[in-house]
Amino acid sequence: MVQIFSGTLPEAPLSRTDIDKLSYATMRAKIGRGPRGLLALGRYDGQNLQWFSKDGALFVTHGGRVLQTAGLPENLRGTQWENTDPVQDGLQKLTGPTDFIRWIDTDFENRYQMLVASRFELVRHEKIEILGREYVTIFGTEICRAPDIGWNFTNRYWIDEKTGFVWKSRQYIARSFGPLEFEVLKPASRPPETT
């Protein structure tokens, strides 16, 4: 369950054994300073993954980037880009600072096609631990600005150094609350091809 704006509720205890017993992909998430809750993969929509929380929030991701949300006080309604998104293409492939432009639709003042210009940089190799497992990652930042509303923020990614898989991220989707922080507990596997 993802608790919004509630730092007073304790986090539900969770173990690696609990996660390994589940038959579906899971992520742990928190918003701002709130407690962490569990998200379950509910549906594939092409390459987009739809993650659901117990309290009805929805997060749509693609390659580790949050594209859309529902059930939050302020939501990201959509994301578009022209060139390949470095997050989806594999941040580990970057050879230097890389600029990227996308457009987002948000609940904030019902803004559509709001420009977000960003610059990606890989910072360092870093070992992280997620629920008892260690991963060797590359830590990278995405320094963003949305000039239409004077909003500057930095997204952070911890990616597998070989595959580019995003194990952990901290991404902003709204001005009104802190970043969404995700940790992948059990990665999604592709569903069987239908014939």
MDAnalysis code that builds the backbone (N, CA, C; Angstrom):
import MDAnalysis as mda
import numpy as np

u = mda.Universe.empty(585, n_residues=195, atom_resindex=np.repeat(np.arange(195), 3), trajectory=True)
u.add_TopologyAttr("name", ["N", "CA", "C"] * 195)
u.add_TopologyAttr("resid", np.arange(1, 196))
u.add_TopologyAttr("resname", ["MET", "VAL", "GLN", "ILE", "PHE", "SER", "GLY", "THR", "LEU", "PRO", "GLU", "ALA", "PRO", "LEU", "SER", "ARG", "THR", "ASP", "ILE", "ASP", "LYS", "LEU", "SER", "TYR", "ALA", "THR", "MET", "ARG", "ALA", "LYS", "ILE", "GLY", "ARG", "GLY", "PRO", "ARG", "GLY", "LEU", "LEU", "ALA", "LEU", "GLY", "ARG", "TYR", "ASP", "GLY", "GLN", "ASN", "LEU", "GLN", "TRP", "PHE", "SER", "LYS", "ASP", "GLY", "ALA", "LEU", "PHE", "VAL", "THR", "HIS", "GLY", "GLY", "ARG", "VAL", "LEU", "GLN", "THR", "ALA", "GLY", "LEU", "PRO", "GLU", "ASN", "LEU", "ARG", "GLY", "THR", "GLN", "TRP", "GLU", "ASN", "THR", "ASP", "PRO", "VAL", "GLN", "ASP", "GLY", "LEU", "GLN", "LYS", "LEU", "THR", "GLY", "PRO", "THR", "ASP", "PHE", "ILE", "ARG", "TRP", "ILE", "ASP", "THR", "ASP", "PHE", "GLU", "ASN", "ARG", "TYR", "GLN", "MET", "LEU", "VAL", "ALA", "SER", "ARG", "PHE", "GLU", "LEU", "VAL", "ARG", "HIS", "GLU", "LYS", "ILE", "GLU", "ILE", "LEU", "GLY", "ARG", "GLU", "TYR", "VAL", "THR", "ILE", "PHE", "GLY", "THR", "GLU", "ILE", "CYS", "ARG", "ALA", "PRO", "ASP", "ILE", "GLY", "TRP", "ASN", "PHE", "THR", "ASN", "ARG", "TYR", "TRP", "ILE", "ASP", "GLU", "LYS", "THR", "GLY", "PHE", "VAL", "TRP", "LYS", "SER", "ARG", "GLN", "TYR", "ILE", "ALA", "ARG", "SER", "PHE", "GLY", "PRO", "LEU", "GLU", "PHE", "GLU", "VAL", "LEU", "LYS", "PRO", "ALA", "SER", "ARG", "PRO", "PRO", "GLU", "THR", "THR"])
u.atoms.positions = np.array([
    [0.842, -1.176, 0.000],
    [0.000, 0.000, 0.000],
    [0.885, 1.236, 0.000],
    [0.598, 2.190, -0.843],
    [1.333, 3.439, -0.872],
    [0.557, 4.461, -0.068],
    [1.115, 4.900, 1.032],
    [0.467, 5.910, 1.857],
    [0.947, 7.283, 1.410],
    [0.031, 8.170, 1.112],
    [0.374, 9.499, 0.634],
    [0.449, 10.458, 1.814],
    [1.547, 11.173, 1.935],
    [1.731, 12.224, 2.928],
    [1.577, 11.754, 4.364],
    [1.819, 10.532, 4.660],
    [1.622, 10.059, 6.026],
    [2.905, 9.428, 6.551],
    [3.681, 10.215, 7.252],
    [4.909, 9.709, 7.829],
    [4.680, 9.035, 9.175],
    [3.424, 9.032, 9.662],
    [3.147, 8.502, 10.989],
    [2.836, 7.008, 10.973],
    [2.438, 6.467, 9.829],
    [2.111, 5.048, 9.766],
    [3.376, 4.218, 9.619],
    [3.476, 3.111, 10.362],
    [4.670, 2.265, 10.225],
    [4.633, 1.482, 8.910],
    [5.816, 1.154, 8.414],
    [5.899, 0.328, 7.213],
    [5.548, -1.109, 7.565],
    [4.849, -1.766, 6.659],
    [4.535, -3.176, 6.876],
    [5.821, -3.984, 6.757],
    [6.050, -4.948, 7.657],
    [7.263, -5.763, 7.550],
    [7.220, -6.616, 6.283],
    [8.371, -6.747, 5.653],
    [8.455, -7.469, 4.392],
    [9.801, -8.161, 4.341],
    [9.821, -9.416, 3.921],
    [11.076, -10.157, 3.838],
    [11.286, -10.648, 2.408],
    [12.522, -11.011, 2.094],
    [12.842, -11.578, 0.789],
    [12.073, -12.887, 0.577],
    [11.894, -13.656, 1.631],
    [11.134, -14.905, 1.533],
    [9.688, -14.621, 1.122],
    [9.104, -13.567, 1.699],
    [7.728, -13.182, 1.331],
    [7.639, -12.885, -0.161],
    [8.608, -12.116, -0.659],
    [8.592, -11.714, -2.071],
    [8.815, -12.914, -2.980],
    [9.752, -13.781, -2.615],
    [10.049, -14.949, -3.457],
    [8.842, -15.881, -3.586],
    [7.968, -15.881, -2.605],
    [6.780, -16.731, -2.645],
    [5.705, -16.191, -3.588],
    [5.766, -14.900, -3.906],
    [4.740, -14.296, -4.758],
    [4.925, -14.727, -6.200],
    [3.832, -14.884, -6.901],
    [3.898, -15.329, -8.300],
    [3.882, -14.164, -9.281],
    [3.930, -12.947, -8.784],
    [3.887, -11.784, -9.667],
    [5.026, -10.819, -9.339],
    [5.314, -9.939, -10.280],
    [6.371, -8.952, -10.105],
    [5.934, -7.910, -9.081],
    [6.916, -7.416, -8.327],
    [6.610, -6.437, -7.285],
    [7.674, -5.349, -7.223],
    [7.236, -4.205, -6.747],
    [8.122, -3.094, -6.428],
    [7.718, -2.562, -5.067],
    [8.677, -1.952, -4.403],
    [8.390, -1.221, -3.178],
    [8.459, 0.256, -3.544],
    [7.530, 1.033, -3.028],
    [7.476, 2.445, -3.402],
    [7.156, 3.315, -2.201],
    [7.597, 4.551, -2.290],
    [7.172, 5.544, -1.306],
    [7.128, 6.897, -1.988],
    [6.351, 7.765, -1.410],
    [6.199, 9.116, -1.936],
    [6.687, 10.088, -0.879],
    [7.666, 10.914, -1.257],
    [8.213, 11.877, -0.309],
    [8.743, 11.175, 0.922],
    [8.290, 11.626, 2.096],
    [8.764, 11.053, 3.357],
    [7.827, 9.999, 3.919],
    [6.839, 9.595, 3.136],
    [5.884, 8.590, 3.594],
    [6.519, 7.219, 3.720],
    [5.792, 6.283, 4.318],
    [6.305, 4.914, 4.448],
    [6.280, 4.196, 3.111],
    [7.086, 3.153, 3.007],
    [7.124, 2.357, 1.784],
    [5.980, 1.352, 1.772],
    [5.459, 1.116, 0.576],
    [4.397, 0.132, 0.402],
    [4.699, -0.725, -0.810],
    [3.905, -1.757, -0.995],
    [4.127, -2.728, -2.054],
    [3.263, -2.403, -3.275],
    [3.872, -2.498, -4.456],
    [3.147, -2.380, -5.723],
    [3.250, -3.717, -6.436],
    [2.162, -4.139, -7.057],
    [2.151, -5.385, -7.808],
    [1.915, -5.078, -9.274],
    [2.596, -5.824, -10.131],
    [2.383, -5.669, -11.568],
    [1.013, -6.245, -11.905],
    [0.157, -5.396, -12.461],
    [-1.189, -5.828, -12.769],
    [-1.423, -6.102, -14.235],
    [-0.623, -5.441, -15.106],
    [-0.913, -5.578, -16.529],
    [0.251, -5.077, -17.375],
    [0.449, -5.758, -18.502],
    [1.328, -5.276, -19.556],
    [0.464, -4.543, -20.572],
    [0.933, -3.409, -21.038],
    [0.274, -2.698, -22.135],
    [1.382, -2.391, -23.140],
    [1.638, -3.337, -24.043],
    [2.809, -3.223, -24.906],
    [4.049, -3.340, -24.034],
    [4.914, -2.332, -24.084],
    [6.102, -2.323, -23.229],
    [5.870, -1.552, -21.938],
    [4.681, -1.005, -21.767],
    [4.350, -0.290, -20.541],
    [3.864, -1.285, -19.487],
    [4.336, -1.082, -18.261],
    [3.933, -1.926, -17.137],
    [3.021, -1.125, -16.230],
    [1.909, -1.710, -15.838],
    [0.965, -1.042, -14.947],
    [1.066, -1.669, -13.563],
    [1.476, -0.847, -12.598],
    [1.682, -1.279, -11.217],
    [0.575, -0.703, -10.352],
    [0.026, -1.534, -9.448],
    [-1.084, -1.111, -8.612],
    [-0.721, -1.232, -7.139],
    [-1.241, -0.288, -6.343],
    [-1.077, -0.358, -4.896],
    [-2.393, -0.799, -4.269],
    [-2.322, -1.225, -3.034],
    [-3.508, -1.696, -2.315],
    [-4.547, -0.594, -2.168],
    [-4.075, 0.655, -2.076],
    [-5.018, 1.757, -1.884],
    [-5.470, 2.404, -3.194],
    [-5.247, 1.722, -4.322],
    [-5.832, 2.170, -5.583],
    [-4.985, 3.089, -6.439],
    [-3.741, 3.333, -6.069],
    [-2.873, 4.153, -6.919],
    [-2.359, 3.311, -8.083],
    [-2.131, 3.953, -9.213],
    [-1.624, 3.296, -10.416],
    [-0.371, 4.023, -10.881],
    [0.645, 3.248, -11.249],
    [1.884, 3.792, -11.796],
    [2.183, 3.041, -13.084],
    [2.333, 3.770, -14.172],
    [2.688, 3.158, -15.452],
    [4.149, 3.471, -15.713],
    [4.951, 2.420, -15.947],
    [6.374, 2.609, -16.209],
    [6.749, 1.974, -17.547],
    [7.838, 2.458, -18.095],
    [8.404, 1.886, -19.322],
    [9.916, 1.959, -19.172],
    [10.544, 0.805, -19.074],
    [11.995, 0.774, -18.943],
    [12.526, 1.462, -17.703],
    [11.686, 1.642, -16.695],
    [12.125, 2.300, -15.470],
    [11.646, 3.733, -15.331],
    [11.160, 4.334, -16.403],
    [10.647, 5.707, -16.325],
    [9.154, 5.684, -15.985],
    [8.736, 6.564, -15.052],
    [7.315, 6.727, -14.752],
    [6.700, 7.587, -15.847],
    [5.690, 7.022, -16.542],
    [5.034, 7.720, -17.641],
    [3.692, 8.321, -17.256],
    [3.022, 7.681, -16.300],
    [1.660, 8.081, -15.976],
    [1.323, 7.590, -14.576],
    [0.467, 8.353, -13.870],
    [-0.008, 7.933, -12.559],
    [-1.501, 8.211, -12.449],
    [-2.132, 7.546, -11.493],
    [-3.533, 7.818, -11.153],
    [-3.701, 7.529, -9.670],
    [-4.653, 8.219, -9.056],
    [-4.942, 7.988, -7.645],
    [-4.092, 8.776, -6.682],
    [-3.293, 9.725, -7.180],
    [-2.470, 10.583, -6.327],
    [-3.108, 11.966, -6.247],
    [-2.696, 12.808, -5.283],
    [-3.261, 14.154, -5.204],
    [-3.014, 14.983, -6.472],
    [-1.902, 14.733, -7.127],
    [-1.581, 15.383, -8.411],
    [-0.981, 14.298, -9.295],
    [-1.476, 14.169, -10.523],
    [-1.070, 13.044, -11.359],
    [-0.368, 13.463, -12.631],
    [0.468, 12.568, -13.088],
    [1.105, 12.665, -14.387],
    [0.184, 11.929, -15.356],
    [-0.420, 12.655, -16.269],
    [-1.427, 12.054, -17.150],
    [-0.823, 11.402, -18.392],
    [0.344, 11.848, -18.794],
    [0.963, 11.277, -19.976],
    [2.351, 11.839, -20.202],
    [3.142, 11.126, -20.999],
    [4.511, 11.516, -21.320],
    [4.775, 11.181, -22.781],
    [5.352, 12.137, -23.520],
    [5.703, 11.915, -24.923],
    [7.135, 12.416, -25.164],
    [7.780, 11.848, -26.176],
    [9.118, 12.284, -26.572],
    [9.291, 11.959, -28.042],
    [10.281, 12.620, -28.657],
    [10.563, 12.364, -30.074],
    [11.696, 11.375, -30.248],
    [12.792, 11.595, -29.548],
    [13.955, 10.716, -29.656],
    [13.907, 9.651, -28.575],
    [14.772, 8.676, -28.656],
    [14.793, 7.581, -27.689],
    [15.096, 8.107, -26.292],
    [14.312, 7.660, -25.333],
    [14.521, 8.036, -23.941],
    [15.744, 7.283, -23.424],
    [16.766, 7.995, -22.942],
    [17.960, 7.310, -22.433],
    [17.665, 6.315, -21.304],
    [16.619, 6.562, -20.504],
    [16.269, 5.621, -19.435],
    [15.835, 4.291, -20.048],
    [15.030, 4.356, -21.088],
    [14.516, 3.145, -21.713],
    [15.550, 2.476, -22.609],
    [16.466, 3.256, -23.143],
    [17.468, 2.716, -24.056],
    [18.649, 2.079, -23.317],
    [18.797, 2.423, -22.029],
    [19.907, 1.886, -21.240],
    [20.898, 2.971, -20.881],
    [20.763, 3.519, -19.695],
    [21.645, 4.617, -19.273],
    [23.110, 4.206, -19.236],
    [23.377, 2.911, -19.068],
    [24.766, 2.451, -18.995],
    [25.501, 2.679, -20.309],
    [24.764, 2.923, -21.391],
    [25.381, 3.144, -22.706],
    [25.908, 4.569, -22.889],
    [25.529, 5.495, -21.998],
    [25.940, 6.881, -22.168],
    [27.451, 7.014, -22.076],
    [28.011, 7.826, -22.965],
    [29.462, 8.060, -22.958],
    [29.810, 9.450, -22.449],
    [28.814, 10.240, -22.122],
    [29.009, 11.584, -21.595],
    [27.656, 12.204, -21.308],
    [27.637, 13.461, -20.832],
    [26.361, 14.121, -20.565],
    [25.470, 14.092, -21.810],
    [24.193, 13.789, -21.607],
    [23.258, 13.610, -22.714],
    [21.991, 14.412, -22.458],
    [21.615, 15.239, -23.428],
    [20.402, 16.052, -23.308],
    [19.206, 15.298, -23.858],
    [18.046, 15.589, -23.280],
    [16.812, 14.906, -23.667],
    [15.644, 15.850, -23.453],
    [14.655, 15.767, -24.329],
    [13.445, 16.593, -24.204],
    [12.227, 15.680, -24.236],
    [11.308, 15.945, -23.323],
    [10.024, 15.247, -23.318],
    [8.934, 16.256, -22.993],
    [7.701, 15.828, -23.183],
    [6.551, 16.669, -22.881],
    [5.633, 15.873, -21.977],
    [5.117, 16.534, -20.940],
    [4.242, 15.838, -20.001],
    [2.899, 16.548, -19.897],
    [1.884, 15.763, -19.589],
    [0.551, 16.271, -19.277],
    [0.353, 16.044, -17.784],
    [-0.077, 17.097, -17.065],
    [-0.216, 16.978, -15.611],
    [-1.541, 17.555, -15.128],
    [-1.898, 17.148, -13.903],
    [-3.052, 17.731, -13.220],
    [-2.787, 19.177, -12.826],
    [-1.506, 19.536, -12.660],
    [-1.165, 20.877, -12.202],
    [-1.665, 21.898, -13.217],
    [-2.672, 22.655, -12.829],
    [-3.276, 23.677, -13.696],
    [-3.710, 23.090, -15.042],
    [-4.001, 21.781, -15.057],
    [-4.408, 21.098, -16.291],
    [-3.478, 21.428, -17.458],
    [-2.198, 21.269, -17.211],
    [-1.203, 21.589, -18.241],
    [-0.965, 20.399, -19.153],
    [-0.967, 20.676, -20.448],
    [-0.724, 19.660, -21.462],
    [0.494, 20.057, -22.291],
    [1.251, 19.028, -22.725],
    [2.433, 19.254, -23.556],
    [3.417, 20.232, -22.898],
    [3.620, 20.062, -21.587],
    [4.568, 20.912, -20.871],
    [5.983, 20.383, -21.114],
    [6.830, 21.229, -21.616],
    [8.204, 20.869, -21.939],
    [9.012, 20.581, -20.680],
    [9.741, 19.468, -20.697],
    [10.723, 19.150, -19.662],
    [12.032, 18.856, -20.372],
    [13.010, 19.734, -20.174],
    [14.342, 19.551, -20.755],
    [15.247, 18.969, -19.673],
    [16.029, 17.958, -20.032],
    [16.869, 17.332, -19.017],
    [18.247, 17.002, -19.558],
    [19.158, 16.795, -18.627],
    [20.518, 16.362, -18.948],
    [20.869, 15.193, -18.037],
    [21.248, 14.079, -18.673],
    [21.655, 12.870, -17.954],
    [23.165, 12.867, -17.760],
    [23.582, 12.406, -16.590],
    [25.005, 12.184, -16.337],
    [25.156, 10.948, -15.471],
    [26.119, 10.100, -15.826],
    [26.466, 8.969, -14.980],
    [27.488, 9.462, -13.963],
    [27.268, 9.127, -12.695],
    [28.062, 9.720, -11.623],
    [29.116, 8.758, -11.080],
    [28.696, 7.525, -10.737],
    [29.646, 6.594, -10.108],
    [29.060, 5.185, -10.094],
    [29.943, 4.217, -9.875],
    [29.494, 2.848, -9.592],
    [29.091, 2.805, -8.124],
    [28.032, 2.065, -7.850],
    [27.545, 2.018, -6.470],
    [26.867, 0.681, -6.205],
    [27.211, 0.058, -5.070],
    [26.507, -1.146, -4.642],
    [25.289, -0.712, -3.836],
    [24.151, -1.323, -4.167],
    [22.949, -1.047, -3.397],
    [22.394, -2.365, -2.873],
    [21.608, -2.285, -1.821],
    [20.969, -3.455, -1.242],
    [19.464, -3.227, -1.278],
    [18.750, -4.205, -1.818],
    [17.292, -4.141, -1.855],
    [16.763, -5.427, -1.234],
    [16.192, -5.294, -0.083],
    [15.576, -6.403, 0.635],
    [16.487, -7.636, 0.685],
    [17.709, -7.417, 1.148],
    [18.624, -8.525, 1.377],
    [19.465, -8.955, 0.189],
    [19.299, -8.312, -0.967],
    [20.119, -8.648, -2.129],
    [20.946, -7.439, -2.543],
    [22.207, -7.707, -2.901],
    [23.101, -6.643, -3.358],
    [23.140, -6.590, -4.869],
    [23.217, -5.379, -5.406],
    [23.316, -5.174, -6.845],
    [24.428, -4.174, -7.116],
    [25.239, -4.459, -8.141],
    [26.260, -3.512, -8.576],
    [25.613, -2.625, -9.635],
    [25.543, -1.344, -9.358],
    [24.834, -0.423, -10.245],
    [25.711, 0.745, -10.644],
    [25.214, 1.454, -11.625],
    [25.753, 2.774, -11.966],
    [24.699, 3.772, -11.528],
    [25.118, 4.733, -10.727],
    [24.215, 5.785, -10.265],
    [24.268, 6.936, -11.258],
    [23.097, 7.353, -11.730],
    [23.029, 8.453, -12.686],
    [21.972, 9.463, -12.297],
    [22.158, 10.695, -12.753],
    [21.198, 11.755, -12.467],
    [20.596, 12.284, -13.757],
    [19.392, 12.802, -13.638],
    [18.715, 13.500, -14.730],
    [18.278, 14.849, -14.177],
    [19.036, 15.886, -14.507],
    [18.722, 17.237, -14.034],
    [17.692, 17.828, -14.986],
    [16.519, 18.156, -14.440],
    [15.369, 18.541, -15.264],
    [14.932, 19.980, -14.984],
    [14.353, 20.572, -16.018],
    [13.706, 21.876, -15.828],
    [12.475, 21.943, -16.709],
    [11.407, 22.469, -16.107],
    [10.161, 22.722, -16.819],
    [9.990, 24.240, -16.831],
    [10.513, 24.920, -17.872],
    [10.570, 26.382, -17.854],
    [9.206, 27.066, -17.804],
    [8.160, 26.407, -18.317],
    [6.832, 27.036, -18.322],
    [6.344, 27.377, -16.920],
    [6.737, 26.581, -15.936],
    [6.270, 26.836, -14.571],
    [7.433, 27.066, -13.595],
    [8.655, 27.217, -14.118],
    [9.813, 27.491, -13.271],
    [10.121, 26.368, -12.295],
    [9.978, 25.125, -12.767],
    [10.162, 23.952, -11.907],
    [11.460, 23.256, -12.273],
    [12.383, 23.176, -11.313],
    [13.657, 22.489, -11.493],
    [13.727, 21.327, -10.511],
    [14.165, 20.164, -10.976],
    [14.229, 18.999, -10.113],
    [15.247, 18.016, -10.680],
    [15.652, 17.057, -9.858],
    [16.626, 16.056, -10.287],
    [16.088, 14.660, -10.014],
    [16.009, 13.854, -11.067],
    [15.665, 12.435, -10.941],
    [16.955, 11.649, -10.766],
    [16.875, 10.539, -10.049],
    [18.047, 9.712, -9.778],
    [17.737, 8.256, -10.132],
    [18.735, 7.573, -10.708],
    [18.555, 6.201, -11.161],
    [19.739, 5.354, -10.727],
    [19.458, 4.126, -10.300],
    [20.479, 3.130, -10.004],
    [20.244, 1.994, -10.990],
    [21.150, 1.843, -11.932],
    [20.925, 0.934, -13.061],
    [21.963, -0.186, -13.071],
    [21.543, -1.346, -13.545],
    [22.465, -2.463, -13.683],
    [23.576, -2.068, -14.642],
    [24.830, -2.277, -14.239],
    [25.951, -1.818, -15.054],
    [26.079, -2.564, -16.376],
    [25.479, -3.743, -16.478],
    [25.578, -4.515, -17.723],
    [24.344, -4.383, -18.598],
    [23.171, -4.452, -17.985],
    [21.929, -4.492, -18.773],
    [21.193, -3.156, -18.853],
    [21.475, -2.250, -17.933],
    [20.750, -0.986, -17.890],
    [19.420, -1.072, -17.161],
    [19.112, -2.242, -16.586],
    [17.862, -2.398, -15.848],
    [17.848, -1.440, -14.664],
    [16.742, -0.727, -14.485],
    [16.621, 0.245, -13.392],
    [16.135, -0.489, -12.144],
    [17.053, -0.713, -11.204],
    [16.698, -1.392, -9.955],
    [16.044, -0.443, -8.965],
    [16.455, 0.806, -9.024],
    [15.950, 1.782, -8.063],
    [15.924, 3.138, -8.746],
    [14.929, 3.943, -8.402],
    [14.893, 5.301, -8.947],
    [14.172, 6.225, -7.991],
    [14.429, 7.497, -8.167],
    [13.742, 8.552, -7.425],
    [13.340, 9.599, -8.466],
    [12.045, 9.649, -8.778],
    [11.557, 10.483, -9.869],
    [10.460, 11.432, -9.390],
    [10.538, 12.669, -9.849],
    [9.500, 13.659, -9.548],
    [8.446, 13.629, -10.638],
    [7.193, 13.675, -10.231],
    [6.102, 13.747, -11.205],
    [5.191, 14.934, -10.917],
    [5.409, 15.627, -9.780],
    [4.546, 16.748, -9.404],
    [5.317, 17.722, -8.532],
    [4.895, 18.978, -8.567],
    [5.520, 19.994, -7.712],
    [5.002, 19.932, -6.290],
    [3.807, 19.394, -6.092],
    [3.139, 19.514, -4.800],
    [3.596, 18.494, -3.753],
    [4.395, 17.504, -4.132],
    [4.905, 16.553, -3.148],
    [6.251, 16.012, -3.607],
    [6.905, 15.314, -2.702],
    [8.255, 14.820, -2.945],
    [8.319, 13.761, -4.024],
    [9.513, 13.249, -4.277],
    [9.692, 12.291, -5.371],
    [9.081, 10.928, -5.070],
    [8.783, 10.209, -6.149],
    [8.392, 8.809, -6.039],
    [9.681, 8.005, -6.004],
    [9.816, 7.147, -5.016],
    [11.004, 6.295, -4.937],
    [10.578, 4.845, -5.131],
    [11.195, 4.195, -6.102],
    [10.863, 2.810, -6.423],
    [12.080, 1.920, -6.231],
    [11.845, 0.707, -5.728],
    [12.852, -0.345, -5.674],
    [12.207, -1.604, -6.234],
    [12.820, -2.209, -7.216],
    [12.271, -3.429, -7.793],
    [12.641, -4.610, -6.898],
    [11.629, -5.280, -6.390],
    [11.847, -6.440, -5.529],
    [11.881, -7.727, -6.337],
    [10.956, -7.832, -7.288],
    [10.892, -9.003, -8.162],
    [10.591, -8.497, -9.565],
    [11.562, -8.554, -10.480],
    [11.373, -7.984, -11.820],
    [10.264, -8.683, -12.599],
    [9.695, -7.931, -13.510],
    [8.665, -8.474, -14.395],
    [9.321, -9.339, -15.455],
    [8.686, -10.451, -15.777],
    [9.106, -11.243, -16.928],
    [8.045, -11.074, -17.987],
    [8.458, -11.171, -19.229],
    [7.502, -10.974, -20.314],
    [6.442, -12.067, -20.298],
    [5.184, -11.689, -20.568],
    [4.147, -12.715, -20.636],
    [4.326, -13.566, -21.883],
    [3.774, -14.765, -21.907],
    [3.903, -15.610, -23.091],
    [3.287, -14.931, -24.308],
    [3.916, -15.128, -25.465],
    [3.380, -14.570, -26.713],
    [2.076, -15.269, -27.066],
    [1.105, -14.469, -27.507],
    [-0.162, -15.065, -27.920],
    [-0.118, -15.353, -29.423],
    [-0.765, -16.435, -29.812],
    [-0.762, -16.797, -31.241],
    [-2.160, -16.721, -31.797],
])
